[in-house]
Every structure is written in structure tokens, then in C-alpha cells.
């Protein structure tokens, strides 16, 4: 179940103080329906530490001004804070330069940006785009839209009954007609971690660029875009203990330079006349209008926080939680885990016999337990497993083994009540 082999030295050195971490997240101390909050909906959004909250407060209290063009002190301070976050992102994912880091609203906008710029320019009738069967809707619909417009083909890599991508089928799908591959690094509904390095290597042997949807991977796995050699990578701040409404598109410079702008407006221009407009240099060419300044600063603070704890320590701890939770709830009669890949992040989806997931989620809410129920914006995955929805518990750096016991006891009560 663990992503990494058992490592005795890592176990010895991990020294993971979850109670100290929990004290940094004030929302976790509240009561829900009179019971302590057990927040297990981290795949939807993560909670925010004080370090992030203080960064947002500091911006609006002391630095609030528009960026890049102001000569006054507040504008210069805000610009410095905003651009320092870009540098933090660059280091966090090991990009070559800060001009490869584009601020967006989130993963969804990042993917749409590539679809509406790169693909609009280079996709032709009869060409192919390849995605997988486990994609989030935001990594399906943008490609459907551009394929319909360009009369191109959207091809889908199937997944197995364990929720793993069938690589041999990908080898059959890719060809000289393929113009882009876009796959999820880690599935939000199954937890599956895809063999993205192998996917990228095969795609590059056909000179095909690859976009990685890293929305679920970013707070569980160390990302190194140079080592992966991906051409684009997208993630959202709110999945990384940062604010909502901020995200990142990483792109290789040689690709970003030949892509047209995504939106027109202020700051993405160099010169505007009624006859012609010339565009700004990277990354500003893709950042039209006033950006989410506070969100970018908050994302930088979130990166600081996560880096201080250590992603390797977080990943190891979360996977011990996943292993414990999987083993524990699997003992319940009538419960089936959906997504049993060997390599997983801390996502645990399941169904209970003859009990709708919405009933499960409602019952658990009155126990103080927050999980996600539904199709998780992956309806093709639900179709694959012939189910309407799942219940999903997803773990973060601040969750505990005691909280898993509370989840287990809640599920046990549900089974007894519905029996």
C-alpha cells in the first residue's frame, strides 16, 4: 500500500509531531453537531495553517495595492511579495526559471489555457489527443471542446479493475497523429498514482508533449518537472494548504513562447494601438488583468509551511494513515473499497451494500466526520465500476489514527442502523 518501500532509517528519523501540526490549523479545533470535527475531505480542499492565514491578513492590512506598474511604496511591496511567491513555486517544482510559472485561478484554468492556446494553434482535423479513463472532468471537457472545434479525436487509455492505467493500451493508442497527452498524476477518486515518467518517455519518443494534472499529487508527492521532463504541469493552491482561487501552470519556455495569449487585457501587453498589439514577455503574456495577489502570496506561504514540515515526512505519515484505514474498514462486512492500486496517495473510496453514499455522508456528518460523497467529478470512473457514486475519505498531514477509528465506528453504526 505504501508508495515507498519500508525504510527503517526514515521511520527512525520521521519524528512526526501531528499534534503540533494540528495546533497550526485553527479550524480543526471546532465542534460540528456538538462533536469534534474530523476533517477527511482533503482531496476536495485542504485546511489552511496560521502561517497562510497571517500572510493573507498581512497583505490586506499592510500591502494592499496593485502590482507591477506602480511606483509608490505599497505597490512595490505588493509586487515583491507577489513575485517572490513565483520564485517559491519555481523552486518547489524545480522549474528552470520563474518565467515558466504562470499564475492562474487553479488547475481547471491551467488546463483550459493549454487547450485554448497550444491546441487551438497546433491541433488539426484528424489529429489525436490522449487522456485516461480516470481523469477529472476538468481534464476531459476542455479537450472535448477543442477536439469538437478542430474535428480532432479524443482517445482514452482504459483502466483496470484495480483502478490502474493499462499502459499497454496507451502504447497502442499513441501514434504520429497524437498531438498531446494529458493525464492525471494521482487520481482524486481512486488514489492511483500513475506511471507518469514512463508515459512521458513514450510520448516524447513520438515528439508529443505531455501535460500532468498534479492537483492531487502536489501535497503528497515531491514534484520535479526537470526530472519528470513534463511539458506542462498544473496544480491548485487550495489542495496545497493554500487559498482558493489560485493555481499554477508550469510550461517549458519553448512551448509557452509559441503559444498565443489566453486572454487580453492589462499587463499581458507590451504596446497597444488600434492597429496592432504586441505582447508582454513570459510569464506576463498569460496573466491578463489584476491577478489574485493575496492568493499568490498565500500560496507562497503554504509552500513555506509544507516545505518546513517536509513533503517526504508528510507522504510517509499519510501513507501509514492510508494503510491503517484501508485495513480497518476492510474488515466491515458489506463494504467494498473502490481503487486498489499498488501505488496510491491517501484517498480511500468505498461503497456500502444497499446504502447510498449520500446517506453515508449525512450520517457521518452528525458524528462530526466530514467526507465527500458523489462521483467526485469523475463520472467515467463511476461508469467503469458500475456504481453511481462512492464515499471518499481523504487524509492530510494533520489527520490522526484516532480520527480513522472515529470513521470506522461511524461506518459500523451505519451498517447496524441500515441492517
C-alpha positions in Angstrom: 0.0 0.0 0.0 2.8 2.4 0.8 4.3 4.4 -2.1 7.8 3.8 -0.8 9.4 0.6 0.4 9.5 0.4 4.2 12.5 2.4 5.2 13.8 1.8 8.7 16.0 4.9 8.7 13.1 7.1 7.6 10.9 5.6 10.3 13.6 6.4 12.9 14.1 10.0 11.7 10.5 10.9 10.9 9.7 12.4 14.3 6.3 13.5 13.1 4.5 15.6 15.7 0.9 15.6 14.4 -0.4 17.4 17.4 1.9 20.3 16.8 0.8 20.4 13.2 -2.8 20.3 14.2 -2.3 23.3 16.5 -1.4 25.4 13.4 -4.8 24.7 11.9 -7.4 26.6 14.0 -10.4 25.2 12.1 -9.7 21.7 13.4 -10.5 22.7 16.9 -14.2 23.4 16.3 -17.2 21.3 17.0 -19.7 20.0 14.4 -23.1 18.9 15.7 -21.5 19.0 19.2 -18.7 16.7 18.3 -15.1 17.3 17.4 -14.5 18.0 13.7 -12.9 15.0 11.9 -12.0 16.5 8.6 -11.4 13.8 5.9 -12.3 15.7 2.8 -8.7 16.8 1.9 -8.9 15.7 -1.7 -11.6 18.4 -2.2 -9.8 21.1 -0.4 -7.2 21.3 2.4 -7.4 23.4 5.5 -5.2 26.4 6.0 -2.4 26.9 8.6 -2.0 30.1 10.6 1.1 30.9 8.5 -1.1 31.1 5.4 -3.9 33.0 7.2 -1.5 35.5 8.6 0.1 36.1 5.1 -3.4 37.0 3.7 -4.1 39.2 6.7 -0.7 40.9 6.4 -1.3 41.7 2.7 -4.7 43.3 3.2 -3.6 45.1 6.3 -0.2 46.4 5.2 0.5 45.8 1.5 -2.8 46.1 -0.4 -2.0 47.7 -3.8 -2.0 46.7 -7.4 1.2 45.3 -8.8 3.9 45.6 -11.5 3.2 49.2 -12.7 3.1 51.3 -9.5 6.0 53.4 -8.4 4.7 54.0 -4.9 5.9 52.1 -1.9 2.8 49.8 -1.4 2.7 48.8 -5.0 6.4 47.9 -4.9 6.0 45.9 -1.7 3.0 44.0 -3.1 4.9 43.3 -6.4 7.8 42.0 -4.5 5.7 39.7 -2.3 3.7 38.5 -5.4 6.9 37.8 -7.5 8.6 36.1 -4.5 5.8 33.6 -4.5 6.5 32.9 -8.1 10.1 32.1 -7.2 8.9 29.8 -4.4 6.8 27.9 -6.8 9.7 27.7 -9.2 11.9 26.2 -6.5 9.2 23.9 -5.2 8.7 22.1 -8.5 12.3 22.6 -9.6 11.5 24.6 -12.8 14.4 26.1 -14.8 13.2 29.7 -14.5 10.4 31.8 -13.0 9.2 32.7 -16.5 7.9 29.1 -16.7 5.5 29.7 -13.8 2.1 31.2 -14.7 -0.5 32.1 -12.1 -4.0 31.0 -12.8 -7.2 30.5 -10.9 -6.5 26.8 -10.5 -5.9 23.5 -12.2 -9.0 23.9 -14.3 -8.0 27.2 -15.8 -4.4 25.9 -16.3 -5.7 23.0 -18.4 -8.1 25.2 -20.3 -5.3 27.6 -21.0 -3.3 24.9 -22.8 -6.3 23.6 -24.6 -7.3 27.1 -25.9 -3.8 28.2 -26.8 -1.5 25.4 -27.7 -4.1 23.1 -29.1 -6.0 25.9 -30.9 -2.8 26.7 -32.7 -1.4 23.3 -33.5 -4.3 20.8 -33.4 -5.6 19.9 -36.9 -8.5 17.9 -38.3 -7.9 14.1 -37.8 -5.3 14.6 -35.0 -5.5 12.9 -31.6 -5.4 13.9 -28.0 -4.9 11.2 -25.4 -6.2 11.2 -21.9 -7.1 8.4 -19.4 -10.3 6.8 -18.1 -9.6 8.1 -14.6 -9.5 11.8 -15.4 -11.3 14.5 -13.5 -13.9 16.3 -15.6 -11.6 19.3 -15.9 -9.1 17.1 -17.7 -11.8 15.8 -20.1 -14.2 18.6 -21.1 -11.6 21.1 -22.3 -10.2 18.5 -24.7 -13.6 17.6 -25.9 -14.4 21.2 -26.6 -11.2 21.8 -28.7 -11.5 18.4 -30.4 -15.0 19.2 -31.5 -13.9 22.6 -32.7 -10.9 21.2 -34.7 -12.6 17.9 -35.7 -9.9 16.0 -33.9 -10.2 12.8 -31.9 -10.1 12.3 -28.1 -8.7 8.9 -27.3 -8.9 7.3 -23.8 -6.5 5.0 -22.1 -8.6 2.4 -20.2 -8.0 1.4 -16.6 -8.1 -2.0 -14.9 -10.4 -3.3 -12.2 -7.9 -2.2 -9.6 -8.0 1.3 -10.9 -4.6 1.3 -12.6 -3.9 2.7 -16.0 -3.3 -0.1 -18.6 0.0 1.0 -20.1 -0.1 -1.5 -23.0 -3.3 0.1 -24.2 -1.6 3.5 -24.2 1.2 2.0 -26.3 -1.5 1.0 -28.9 -3.2 4.4 -28.9 -0.2 6.7 -29.4 0.8 7.4 -32.9 2.2 10.1 -35.3 -1.3 11.6 -35.2 -1.1 12.3 -31.5 -0.6 16.0 -30.7 -0.9 16.0 -26.9 -1.1 13.6 -23.9 -2.8 14.9 -20.8 -3.0 12.6 -17.7 -3.6 12.9 -14.0 -0.6 12.3 -11.8 -2.7 10.9 -9.0 -6.4 10.2 -9.2 -8.8 12.2 -6.9 -11.4 9.4 -6.8 -9.2 6.3 -6.7 -5.9 7.5 -5.3 -4.0 5.8 -8.0 -0.5 7.2 -8.7 0.1 6.9 -12.5 3.5 5.9 -14.0 3.9 9.4 -15.4 7.6 9.1 -16.1 7.0 6.1 -18.4 4.1 7.9 -20.0 6.2 11.0 -20.7 9.1 8.9 -22.0 6.9 7.1 -24.5 5.1 10.3 -25.6 8.4 12.1 -26.2 9.6 9.2 -28.4 6.8 10.4 -30.7 7.7 14.1 -30.1 4.4 14.5 -28.3 4.2 17.0 -25.3 2.6 15.9 -22.0 0.5 17.8 -19.5 0.3 16.5 -16.0 -2.7 17.2 -13.8 -0.9 17.4 -10.5 -3.8 18.8 -8.4 -3.9 15.7 -6.2 -0.2 15.0 -6.3 1.1 18.4 -5.2 0.6 17.9 -1.5 1.5 14.3 -1.4 4.4 13.8 -3.8 7.6 15.8 -4.5 7.3 17.3 -7.9 10.5 17.8 -10.0 9.5 19.0 -13.5 13.0 18.7 -14.8 13.4 15.1 -13.6 9.9 14.2 -14.9 10.6 16.2 -18.1 6.9 17.0 -18.5 6.0 19.8 -20.9 3.1 21.3 -18.8 2.1 20.8 -15.2 -1.0 22.2 -13.4 -2.0 22.4 -9.8 -4.2 24.4 -7.4 -3.2 26.3 -4.3 -6.2 25.1 -2.2 -5.1 21.5 -2.5 -1.7 22.5 -1.0 -3.0 24.1 2.2 -3.1 27.5 0.4 -6.0 29.8 -0.6 -8.7 29.0 -3.1 -8.8 30.8 -6.5 -5.1 30.5 -7.2 -3.3 27.9 -9.3 -0.2 27.3 -11.3 0.5 26.3 -14.9 4.1 25.3 -15.5 5.2 25.2 -19.1 8.5 24.8 -20.9 9.7 28.1 -22.3 10.0 26.9 -25.9 6.3 25.9 -25.8 5.0 29.0 -23.9 6.8 31.3 -26.3 5.0 29.9 -29.4 1.6 29.8 -27.7 -0.8 32.8 -28.3 -2.2 34.7 -25.3 -5.1 33.1 -23.4 -6.9 36.4 -22.5 -6.4 40.0 -23.5 -6.1 42.9 -21.1 -3.8 44.8 -18.8 -0.3 43.6 -18.1 -0.2 41.0 -20.8 0.7 43.6 -23.4 3.9 45.4 -24.4 2.3 48.1 -26.6 -1.3 48.7 -27.7 -2.5 50.7 -30.7 -5.8 50.4 -32.6 -3.8 49.0 -35.4 -1.7 46.4 -33.6 -0.9 45.0 -30.1 2.4 43.4 -29.1 2.5 41.1 -26.1 4.5 41.1 -22.9 7.3 38.7 -22.1 6.8 35.5 -20.2 5.1 34.8 -17.9 3.1 38.0 -18.0 1.8 37.2 -21.5 -0.6 34.8 -19.9 -1.6 36.9 -16.9 -4.1 39.4 -18.1 -5.7 41.8 -15.7 -5.3 42.2 -11.9 -4.3 38.8 -10.6 -5.2 37.1 -7.3 -2.4 38.9 -5.5 -3.4 37.8 -2.0 -3.9 34.2 -3.3 -0.4 34.1 -4.8 1.1 35.4 -1.6 -0.9 32.8 0.4 0.3 30.1 -1.9 3.9 31.1 -1.3 3.2 30.9 2.4 1.7 27.5 2.0 4.8 26.3 0.2 6.9 27.6 3.0 4.8 25.7 5.5 4.8 22.4 3.7 8.5 22.6 2.9 9.2 23.3 6.6 7.4 20.1 7.6 8.9 18.2 4.7 6.9 16.5 1.9 8.8 13.2 2.4 7.7 13.1 6.0 4.2 14.1 5.2 3.9 11.4 2.4 5.2 8.7 4.7 2.9 9.7 7.5 -0.2 10.0 5.2 0.5 6.6 3.7 0.7 5.0 7.2 -2.8 6.5 7.7 -4.0 5.1 4.4 -2.7 1.7 5.2 -4.3 1.7 8.6 -7.6 3.0 7.4 -7.8 0.5 4.5 -7.0 -2.4 6.7 -9.5 -1.3 9.3 -12.6 -0.5 7.2 -12.0 -3.5 5.0 -13.0 -5.7 8.0 -16.5 -4.3 7.8 -19.0 -6.7 6.1 -20.7 -5.2 3.2 -18.0 -2.6 2.5 -16.0 -2.6 -0.8 -13.0 -0.4 -1.5 -13.0 1.2 -4.9 -9.5 1.7 -6.2 -6.9 -0.9 -5.0 -3.9 0.2 -7.0 -0.5 -0.8 -5.6 0.7 2.8 -5.6 -1.8 5.3 -4.1 -1.9 8.6 -2.4 -4.1 8.9 0.8 -7.5 8.6 -0.9 -9.9 5.9 0.3 -13.1 5.5 -1.8 -15.7 2.8 -0.9 -19.3 1.7 -1.2 -21.6 0.1 1.3 -24.0 -2.6 0.1 -27.5 -1.2 -0.5 -26.7 2.2 1.2 -26.3 5.3 -0.9 -23.1 7.3 -0.4 -25.2 10.4 0.3 -26.8 8.6 3.2 -23.4 7.6 4.4 -22.1 11.2 4.2 -25.1 12.6 6.0 -24.9 10.1 8.8 -21.2 10.6 9.3 -21.7 14.4 9.4 -23.7 14.0 12.6 -20.8 12.2 14.0 -18.6 15.2 13.2 -16.9 13.4 10.3 -16.6 15.3 7.0 -16.1 13.0 4.0 -17.0 13.6 0.3 -19.8 11.6 -1.4 -20.8 11.6 -5.1 -19.0 11.0 -8.4 -16.1 13.3 -7.5 -16.2 14.9 -11.0 -15.1 11.5 -12.4 -18.3 10.1 -13.8 -16.4 7.9 -16.3 -14.7 6.2 -13.3 -18.1 5.5 -11.7 -19.3 4.1 -15.0 -16.3 1.9 -15.1 -17.1 0.3 -11.8 -20.9 0.3 -12.5 -21.7 2.4 -9.4 -23.5 5.8 -9.2 -21.1 7.2 -6.6 -18.7 6.5 -3.7 -18.0 7.7 -0.3 -14.4 9.1 -0.1 -12.2 9.7 2.9 -9.0 11.5 2.1 -6.3 12.2 4.5 -3.9 15.2 5.1 -0.9 16.0 7.1 -3.0 16.8 10.2 -5.2 13.7 10.4 -4.7 11.1 13.1 -5.2 7.4 13.7 -7.9 8.3 16.3 -9.8 10.1 13.6 -9.7 6.9 11.5 -11.1 5.0 14.4 -14.0 7.5 14.6 -14.6 7.0 10.9 -14.6 3.2 11.4 -17.0 3.4 14.3 -19.3 5.7 12.4 -19.4 3.3 9.4 -20.1 0.4 11.8 -23.1 2.3 13.2 -24.4 3.0 9.8 -24.3 -0.7 8.9 -26.0 -1.6 12.1 -28.8 1.0 11.6 -29.5 0.1 8.0 -29.4 -3.6 8.7 
